């Protein structure tokens, strides 16, 4: 009976901690910031696709993307963390975060490519589906993490399940080094998890 | 020089991916080979084309194609792997552990 009681108390503490973190992260961007962000990304894409800097073409692109972003601003910017001003965020994103991601990711990509080429030649594969846990909670953040894991050669995300402690990713790994969930997470995710947590929640 | 190096590396990765599709035993490991083709091979070939043309609007368009591959390729391979597992296609005999089938049979 007492054991049951402690178990329940532990469970309730976990739920309380989860609710507190969700309340802390509830603060997202305001509506104007969302509209401006969506509109600027859409008009940049239009300028790249049309590849002309004429006044009339750029004006049409701006007006149409503003019209789209008034209706669809929730779609892409729902899960972005709000910390600091938007301009500061964009500057730090383009000057610090993206080069950091490229730096982290490039070496992993080269190493993984060499590894899979070695597996193709010698066929010394040991495949298996392991599960890893992540602290990311939002849909966009988990999608980005799963995509980055899949892009690394040698690992392939099969499914994502949401549990009480966080999201669980089932990853097909071509060369299983460990069965433990935490150590597999350290090897597979690397620094990607911490990097994504600064942008999405 | 850089574009030649990138181009040869991309072609080598593509060849290894094609050989891997033939040699690997089951669906999931073959998906690994095809995914590796796209990320390593296509991206470095596109980067080689960008370095060859220099900084123009054409190279920015090529980089846009690279970004689209970067976004779409994992989605397609994830959908293929998940559907294969849901349809009941078993992994090969050399598979050491299958926690997904154990948790959600």
Interface residues (C-beta under 8 A of the other chain):
Chain A: X45 X48 X49 X51 X109 X112 X113 X116 X117 X119 X120 X121 X123 X125 X126 X127 X128 X129 X130 X131 X146 X147 X148 X150 X151 X152 X153 X154 X156 X157 X158 X159 X161 X170 X172 X174 X176 X179
Chain B: X12 X13 X16 X17 X19 X20 X23 X24 X28 X29 X31 X32 X33 X35 X36 X39 X40 X57 X60 X61 X64 X70 X71 X73 X74 X75 X77 X78 X81 X82 X85 X91 X92 X94 X95 X96 X97 X98 X99 X100 X101 X103 X104
